[in-house]
């Protein structure tokens, strides 16, 4: 919950002066693997975001959060359509399988129990939250984390206090994505932030230059609670597309028999309530309730 300093008047007896004694509530305990900022996702609920996108290694059945917020797997070589990129060495989402020894971070909807499920909508009948698994650098215990609902993504971007001023596109050391500021926020003295999107030049699209940070500057922004969602692309079967151009992040909510809801963006738009085929591989960014 947002920490609010309160003061109460302590009444003394006789001729002594009244004194004011501040009551300062305890700061929230930051969970293992979480960032320090708190974000309202409903009128009554705040969450911590994980330190990075969720990643999975099938050969060892290991889940982890990316080491840095700007890390993503993508695809390391061109898939024939010119799409490539990613900065997790030795890993590639094209090789999704039950025996792959690299890391993947684009998942079909609700595949917390089987992240290598087939590219067929009908195989995605039930949602299993990825947060049900023990995440090695996120407490390493079952059921600590969860996926935001469709309404929570929408509240975060459209309904919380000053929502429109706390979101903007940008890049960290050249990696493009979406920046989200926490409910309580103080801009670091050596940084700047502009909400919204870049003015798109058709000759330079996508344009992530709206906010640009060096690694040192981003370290200050992150310490102040800022979240970054990289534009990690999406996967269709074993084809990985729009890496560096598009970011899609699943919600926990189904939309119809073969569709589910998600949040997605590029450098000039944000849709907090999209709906896509369940077999599409999108990013997952778990949260933990405060």
GIGI-V710973 format. One record per run of one state. SS is the DSSP state (H for helix, E for strand, - for the rest). FROM is the first residue (numbers start at 0). TO is the last residue. If there is no record, write none. Layout:
<<SS;FROM;TO> <SS;FROM;TO>>
//
This chain:
<<-;0;4> <E;5;9> <-;10;17> <E;18;22> <-;23;32> <E;33;33> <-;34;37> <E;38;39> <-;40;44> <E;45;49> <-;50;52> <E;53;56> <H;57;59> <-;60;60> <E;61;64> <-;65;73> <E;74;74> <-;75;83> <E;84;84> <-;85;91> <H;92;94> <-;95;102> <E;103;103> <-;104;105> <E;106;106> <-;107;109> <E;110;110> <-;111;119> <H;120;122> <-;123;126> <E;127;127> <-;128;128> <H;129;131> <-;132;133> <E;134;134> <-;135;144> <E;145;145> <-;146;148> <H;149;157> <-;158;161> <H;162;165> <E;166;171> <-;172;173> <E;174;179> <-;180;194> <E;195;195> <-;196;210> <E;211;212> <-;213;213> <H;214;222> <-;223;225> <E;226;229> <-;230;231> <E;232;235> <-;236;237> <E;238;240> <-;241;245> <E;246;253> <-;254;257> <E;258;265> <-;266;267> <E;268;276> <-;277;279> <E;280;282> <-;283;285> <E;286;288> <-;289;289>>
//
